[in-house]
Amino acid sequence: MALLQRTRITQPPRPEHREFQEAIRDALAAASLGDLAQRRGSVVIGVTSPSHGEGKTTLAMAMAGLLASDLGVDVVLMDTDFETHSLGVEYDLAGEGGLAEVLDGRLSLESVVTRIPNTRLYVVASGSMPADVGRLARSGDLVNLVDRLKKQYRYVVLDLPGMLNSSAGRTVAPLCDGVIVVTQSGKTSSGDLERTLERLEGVRVLGVVVNRWKSHVPRWLERALGIAS
């Protein structure tokens, strides 16, 4: 079966800092993604945060790129956050069709999957801002679309909405085999993290990544999540 793809000329942004890359690899190892892949064949990973601006898109991009390069497998990174359009901006796809246009029937999935040159990474931007985000997120078409991607790619990485910014996050997260939560030291409060985890009830949380080292996460919660040092 042929890969869904559309090739871009531009190169993707790449976090080059070695310590950053090693931290992502450590997070992937801690999440036991290899075990999930062996059991399920294809894995859907969600990356979210309590709110916007806490680094979830940066982590999703880095994780997808490292999975593709380190494991030598095909990985697709899809933006399901219709409000920020972050992947469209980062990969120079802003203003082009994406997930929203596929879900409302204006474009085919094949036409919006972009291959990053010289990699095994593929990207789907969020597309335009839909009139009813909740309806699109609840659509059975989204479930079918994710199932199609699972047949094509070993890993499907979803850049989810911030859990406290959009009700759509609660709808899309259950489509994932596991979710990583990104928080930012000095910005994310313990209350915001607790509310985020409450909204992810029933979803497998693979771990919490704390940006900028110092955490406002309560020690009891760190221990419960297995992220305490």
GITA-V246157 format. One line per field, one symbol per residue. ss: DSSP state (H for helix, E for strand, L for the rest). psi: psi as a letter, one per 30 degrees, with the letter a starting at -180 (. if undefined). A space follows every 50 residues. Layout:
ss->???
psi->???
This chain:
ss->LLLLLLELLLLLLLLLLHHHHHHHHHHHHHLLHHHHHHHHLLEEEEEEEL LLLLLHHHHHHHHHHHHHHHHLLLEEEEELLLLLLHHHHHLLLLLLLLHH HHHLLLLLHHHHLEELLLLLEEEELLLLLLLLHHHHHHLHHHHHHHHHHH HHLLEEEEELLLLLLLLHHHHHHHHLLEEEEEEELLLLLHHHHHHHHHHL LLLLEEEEEEELLLLLLLHHHHHHHLLLL
psi->kkkklkklelklkkjfkeeeeeeeeeeeeefheeeeeeefekkjkkkale algggeeeeeeeeeeeeeeefhlkkkjkjgjfefheeeeeghgkfllbee eeeggflleefgkkkkkglgkkkjlfaljleieeeeefkfeeeeeeeeef fekekjkkjllkfffkffefeeeffkflkkkklkkfekleeeeeeeeefg kfkjjflkkjkhdkkgkkeeeeeefggk.
